[in-house]
């Protein structure tokens, strides 16, 4: 059904919609979308509050209206209402629905609070919605959208400012949304320059905040000026959260700007080297570091520049032991792989069977040091059980030497350990049981 038009006394055209949903059906106006959102929310909340007392709502005793309903009922209803011929405008509408939903969630939290037992669920819902916003932005063909609907995108940018209403405790989330929105949607260089100039003027006037400093870093990033971005990062009063660095790198990976990515990876390396000591004690440190590793690996894969990646793996040993081992196996460096196992003191029981089997099949002699080291260590543990384990490895070692046609070398080795450990009677007994000596 099409909207009808009437003229008022001032000769201005007013559009009347037969249904509220027509405001967001193939309509290129963020203002009309927001009007519809508000109308829909008033109806939604009125129905939810009809049977709920304010006291029960604040105390979290009534479950007929919670923040969950905003995400599961109100949010999908808005998404379903939008129908557009242009796929990119449909995605832009979806993005603004997500902004609306996020603000409604925070408004609910501020007005009614969130019960303690529901707080983790609330946080997870917010994080999930922000992840969905990133996916939506990646799907938009921003260049095409800007080319054909620049005024609509500019109106979208003005509406984006409403996110600054996000409570201060969610400041990290606000900057995340700032990073992805200015990188994937509001990429018009004239806008970047305009807002950057405005922020610089604010800073020169004495205004200061971490958000302002980070925004200036991001505008340098958006302009492709890494030197300026790193300079501004170094000048930040407070330590920049690692998650923001990783978002910048994720954006570069998505855009496949590999040379720029390397600059960020190398600039960030000293920060991780300083934090190696916290790796085993803080889960966040481990998570951030392995995300950093994944970006370095993607850089190596797509550029073929594996030297930088390998150098980084070596610098971060022992926490990169598994990654470095996998890398050496991938490039077929079996001898170096064995050296790594020996340096780390890994016995055959701790090594992945498929990797050890591959090394043995390609280079039997290379695998010998792993067994020699394991046998020496087990003997020196001086227990009956450790002696028995050493005998098992001796049997494997004997097979390897025989397959290599080096029976004499193995005999010399047995004579050597018999002599060195001659006073260990229990070990000598195990050698006899294993038929290594008579």
C-alpha positions in Angstrom: 0.0 0.0 0.0 1.3 3.4 -0.9 1.3 6.4 1.4 -1.1 9.2 0.6 -0.1 12.9 0.2 -1.9 16.0 1.5 -1.0 19.7 1.4 -1.1 21.9 4.5 -1.7 25.6 4.6 2.0 26.3 4.2 2.0 24.5 0.9 4.3 21.8 2.3 3.8 18.2 1.4 3.0 15.8 4.3 3.1 12.1 3.9 0.5 10.0 5.7 1.2 6.3 6.1 -1.6 3.8 6.4 0.5 1.6 8.6 3.5 2.5 10.8 5.7 -0.1 8.9 5.4 2.0 5.7 7.8 4.5 7.2 10.6 1.9 6.8 9.6 0.2 3.6 12.0 1.3 0.9 12.3 4.7 2.7 15.7 6.4 2.4 15.5 8.4 5.6 17.2 7.6 8.9 14.8 10.1 10.6 11.8 8.2 9.5 13.4 4.9 10.6 14.0 6.4 14.1 10.4 7.7 14.3 9.2 4.2 13.6 11.6 2.7 16.1 10.2 5.0 18.8 6.6 4.3 17.9 7.2 0.6 17.9 9.0 0.7 21.3 6.2 2.6 23.0 3.8 -0.1 21.9 6.1 -2.9 22.8 7.0 -1.5 26.3 3.4 -0.6 27.1 2.2 -4.1 26.5 5.1 -5.6 28.5 4.4 -3.3 31.5 0.7 -3.8 31.7 0.9 -6.6 34.2 4.2 -5.7 35.9 4.6 -3.6 39.0 7.6 -1.2 39.0 8.8 -2.7 42.3 8.9 -6.3 40.8 10.6 -5.0 37.7 13.4 -3.2 39.6 13.8 -6.2 41.9 14.0 -8.5 38.9 11.2 -10.7 40.3 8.9 -10.5 37.2 10.2 -12.2 34.1 7.4 -11.0 31.7 9.6 -7.9 30.8 13.4 -8.0 30.9 16.2 -6.8 28.7 16.0 -10.3 27.0 12.6 -9.3 25.5 14.2 -6.2 23.9 16.7 -8.4 22.2 14.4 -11.4 21.3 11.1 -9.6 20.6 11.7 -5.9 19.8 14.9 -6.3 17.8 13.6 -9.0 15.4 10.3 -7.0 14.9 12.2 -4.0 13.7 14.4 -6.1 11.4 11.3 -7.8 9.9 9.6 -4.4 9.2 12.3 -3.1 6.9 11.9 -4.0 3.2 14.1 -2.4 0.6 14.9 -2.8 -3.1 18.5 -1.8 -2.5 20.5 -4.5 -0.6 23.0 -2.0 0.8 20.3 0.3 2.1 18.6 -2.7 3.7 21.9 -3.4 5.5 22.2 0.2 6.5 18.7 0.0 8.0 19.7 -3.2 9.8 22.8 -1.4 11.2 20.5 1.4 12.6 18.2 -1.2 14.1 21.2 -2.6 15.9 22.2 0.9 17.2 18.6 1.4 18.4 18.5 -2.0 20.1 21.8 -1.4 21.8 20.6 2.0 23.2 17.4 0.5 24.4 19.3 -2.2 26.3 21.4 0.4 28.0 18.3 2.5 28.7 16.7 -0.5 30.4 19.8 -1.1 32.5 19.8 2.5 33.6 16.1 2.7 34.4 15.4 -0.7 35.9 18.8 -2.2 36.6 19.8 -5.7 35.9 19.6 -8.4 38.6 23.0 -9.7 39.6 22.3 -13.2 38.5 21.4 -11.8 35.0 24.4 -9.5 34.6 26.6 -11.9 32.7 23.7 -12.7 30.4 23.2 -8.9 29.8 26.9 -8.4 29.0 26.9 -11.4 26.6 23.8 -10.0 24.8 25.5 -6.6 24.4 28.7 -8.2 23.1 26.8 -10.4 20.7 24.9 -7.5 19.3 28.1 -5.6 18.7 29.6 -8.6 16.9 26.5 -8.6 14.7 27.0 -4.9 13.9 30.5 -5.7 12.7 29.1 -8.4 10.4 26.5 -6.1 9.1 29.0 -3.4 8.3 31.3 -5.8 6.5 28.4 -6.9 4.3 27.7 -3.3 3.1 29.3 -2.2 -0.1 30.3 1.2 1.3 31.8 2.6 -1.8 28.7 1.9 -3.8 26.4 3.2 -1.1 28.4 6.4 -0.7 28.4 6.9 -4.5 24.6 6.6 -4.8 23.3 7.7 -1.4 25.8 10.0 0.1 23.2 12.2 1.9 21.7 9.1 3.5 25.1 7.9 4.8 25.8 11.4 6.1 22.5 11.3 7.9 23.5 7.9 9.2 26.7 9.4 10.6 24.7 12.0 12.5 22.6 9.3 14.0 25.7 7.3 14.9 26.5 10.2 17.3 23.7 8.9 19.5 26.0 6.1 20.6 27.9 8.6 22.7 25.0 8.1 25.2 26.5 4.8 26.1 27.3 4.6 29.8 31.0 5.4 30.6 31.6 1.8 31.9 31.1 0.7 28.3 33.6 3.1 27.0 35.7 0.3 25.4 32.7 -0.8 23.5 31.9 2.7 22.3 35.4 3.0 20.8 35.1 -0.5 19.2 31.9 0.7 17.4 33.7 3.9 16.5 36.6 1.9 15.0 34.5 -0.4 12.9 31.9 2.2 11.8 34.5 4.8 10.7 36.5 2.1 8.9 33.8 0.2 7.1 31.0 2.8 6.6 32.0 6.4 7.1 35.1 6.1 5.0 34.7 9.4 3.0 38.1 11.0 3.4 36.5 14.5 3.6 34.5 13.5 6.6 37.6 11.9 8.3 39.6 15.2 7.7 36.7 17.3 9.0 36.2 15.4 12.2 39.9 15.1 12.8 40.4 18.8 12.5 37.5 19.4 14.9 39.0 17.1 17.5 42.5 18.7 17.1 40.9 22.1 17.8 39.2 20.7 20.9 42.5 19.3 22.1 44.3 22.6 21.5 41.6 24.4 23.5 42.5 22.2 26.5 39.9 19.5 26.3 41.2 16.0 26.9 39.9 12.5 27.3 41.0 9.0 26.3 38.2 8.8 23.7 39.4 12.0 22.1 43.0 10.7 22.0 42.0 7.3 20.6 39.7 8.9 18.0 42.7 10.9 16.7 44.7 7.7 16.5 41.9 6.1 14.5 41.6 9.0 12.1 45.4 8.7 11.4 44.7 5.0 10.9 41.8 5.7 8.5 44.0 8.0 6.5 46.7 5.3 6.2 49.2 7.3 8.1 50.8 4.7 10.4 53.7 6.9 11.4 51.2 9.5 12.8 49.0 6.8 14.4 52.0 5.3 16.3 53.1 8.8 17.4 49.7 9.6 18.7 49.5 6.2 20.5 52.8 6.9 22.2 51.4 10.2 23.4 48.2 8.8 25.0 48.0 9.6 28.7 46.6 6.2 29.6 47.7 2.8 28.4 45.6 1.8 25.3 43.6 -1.4 25.8 45.0 -4.3 23.8 41.6 -5.0 22.3 41.7 -1.7 20.3 45.1 -2.7 18.7 43.6 -6.0 17.7 40.6 -4.4 16.2 42.8 -2.2 14.0 44.7 -5.3 12.9 41.5 -7.2 12.3 40.3 -4.4 10.0 43.5 -4.6 8.0 43.2 -8.3 7.7 39.7 -8.0 6.4 40.8 -5.4 3.9 43.9 -7.5 3.0 46.2 -4.6 3.5 49.2 -6.8 4.4 52.0 -4.3 4.4 50.2 -2.0 6.8 49.3 -5.0 8.9 53.0 -5.9 9.3 53.8 -2.4 10.5 51.1 -2.8 13.3 52.4 -6.3 14.1 55.9 -5.1 14.6 54.9 -2.0 16.5 52.9 -4.1 18.9 55.6 -6.8 19.4 57.4 -5.0 22.3 54.1 -4.7 24.2 53.6 -8.4 24.1 57.2 -9.1 25.0 56.9 -7.0 28.1 53.7 -8.9 29.0 55.1 -12.5 28.6 55.3 -12.8 32.3 51.5 -12.5 32.7 50.7 -15.0 29.9 50.3 -18.0 32.3 48.3 -16.1 34.9 45.7 -14.1 33.0 43.3 -15.6 30.5 42.9 -12.2 28.7 46.7 -12.1 28.1 46.6 -15.5 26.5 43.6 -14.7 24.4 45.0 -11.5 23.1 48.4 -13.0 22.4 47.0 -15.9 20.4 44.8 -13.5 18.3 48.0 -11.5 17.6 49.7 -14.8 16.6 46.8 -15.6 14.2 47.2 -12.2 12.4 50.9 -12.8 12.1 50.3 -16.2 10.5 47.7 -14.8 8.1 50.3 -12.2 7.1 52.9 -14.9 6.4 50.3 -17.0 4.5 49.2 -14.3 2.2 52.6 -12.6 1.5 54.9 -15.5 1.7 57.1 -13.5 4.0 57.7 -16.2 6.6 60.9 -14.8 8.0 59.1 -12.2 10.2 56.7 -14.8 11.5 59.4 -17.3 12.4 61.5 -14.6 14.1 58.5 -13.7 16.2 57.8 -17.3 17.1 61.5 -17.7 18.3 61.4 -14.5 20.3 58.3 -15.6 22.2 59.5 -19.2 23.1 58.5 -21.1 25.2 54.9 -19.8 24.9 55.0 -20.3 21.1 56.3 -23.8 21.3 53.3 -25.5 19.7 52.9 -22.9 17.0 56.6 -23.0 16.2 56.6 -26.8 16.1 53.6 -26.8 13.7 55.3 -24.2 11.5 58.5 -26.3 11.2 56.4 -29.4 10.3 54.5 -27.4 7.6 57.8 -26.3 5.9 59.3 -29.7 6.3 62.2 -28.6 8.6 62.3 -32.0 10.5 65.8 -31.5 11.9 65.0 -28.2 13.4 61.7 -29.6 14.7 63.7 -32.3 16.6 66.1 -29.6 17.9 63.0 -27.7 19.3 61.7 -30.8 21.0 65.1 -31.6 22.6 65.6 -28.0 23.7 62.2 -28.0 25.4 63.0 -31.4 26.9 59.9 -33.1 25.4 59.9 -36.9 25.6 58.2 -39.1 23.0 55.1 -39.4 25.2 54.5 -35.7 25.1 55.0 -35.3 21.4 52.0 -35.7 19.0 52.3 -39.2 17.6 51.6 -38.2 14.0 54.4 -35.6 14.0 56.9 -38.0 15.4 55.8 -40.7 12.9 56.3 -38.2 10.1 59.8 -37.3 11.2 60.7 -41.0 11.5 59.3 -41.8 8.1 61.3 -39.0 6.4 64.5 -38.8 8.5 65.0 -41.6 11.0 68.4 -40.4 12.1 67.0 -36.9 13.0 64.6 -38.5 15.5 67.4 -40.3 17.5 68.2 -37.4 19.9 64.6 -37.3 21.2 64.9 -40.9 22.4 68.5 -40.5 23.7 67.5 -37.5 25.8 64.3 -39.2 27.1 66.3 -42.4 28.1 68.9 -40.4 30.0 66.3 -38.4 31.9 64.3 -41.5 32.8 67.4 -43.4 34.0 68.4 -40.4 36.2 64.9 -40.4 37.9 66.2 -43.6 39.7 62.9 -45.4 40.0 61.9 -48.9 38.9 59.0 -47.4 36.8 61.3 -44.9 35.1 63.8 -47.7 34.3 61.0 -49.7 32.6 60.0 -46.6 30.6 63.6 -46.2 29.5 63.7 -49.8 28.3 60.6 -49.2 26.1 62.4 -46.3 24.4 65.6 -48.4 24.1 63.6 -50.9 22.1 62.3 -48.2 19.8 65.8 -46.8 19.5 67.2 -50.3 18.6 64.6 -50.6 15.8 65.6 -47.2 14.4 69.3 -48.0 14.5 68.8 -51.4 12.9 66.6 -49.9 10.1 69.4 -47.4 9.5 71.9 -50.3 9.3 73.7 -48.9 12.3 73.7 -51.9 14.6 77.3 -51.2 15.7 76.5 -47.7 16.8 73.6 -49.0 18.9 75.8 -51.6 20.5 78.3 -48.9 21.4 75.5 -46.8 22.9 74.4 -49.8 25.0 77.9 -50.4 26.2 78.2 -46.7 27.1 75.1 -46.6 29.3 76.0 -50.0 30.9 79.3 -48.5 31.9 78.0 -45.1 33.1 75.1 -46.5 35.1 76.9 -49.7 36.2 76.0 -49.1 39.9 72.3 -48.9 39.3 71.4 -52.6 39.9 67.7 -52.2 39.3 68.4 -50.6 35.9 70.9 -53.4 35.1 68.1 -55.9 35.8 65.7 -54.2 33.5 68.4 -54.2 30.8 68.7 -58.0 31.2 64.9 -58.4 31.0 64.9 -56.4 27.8 67.7 -58.6 26.5 70.1 -55.7 26.0 72.8 -57.4 28.1 73.2 -61.0 29.3 
